[in-house]
Amino acid sequence: MSVRFRKSIRLFPGVRLNLSGGRVSTTIGIPGASLNLGLDGQAHMTLGIPGTGLSYRARITAPPQAPLTGCPPSGRPSRGRSASRSTACPLTRPHGRSPCRAKSAARRSGA
């Protein structure tokens, strides 16, 4: 079981400041329709039927990209890893291209 913190502060009608576990966002809207904007660049739209507890929430911005940090310079796992693990970069994105390999190619070309 985990403990969560959430606090919503009404700044003025239709605008709220949301605080939760180290994150801050702003919600703008009316009962039944709102837009939530986070400091991390994420935006969500919420549509609901007031008083029923029924709502629909959708992300309206692209999901954040995987971080490019923690990549070994060669694009391969460090030597201390076991042989049973894949030799691909641990940060390979779903489309199959590894940011590590892209960074390695850029280093080799002098860019």
Buried (B, 14 or more C-beta within 10 A) or exposed (E): EEEEEEEEEEEEEEEBEBEEEEEEBBBEBEEEEBEBBBEEEBBBBBEBEEEEEEEEEEEEEEEEEEEEEEBBEEBBBEEEEEEEEEEBBBBBEEEEEBBBBBBBEEEEEEE
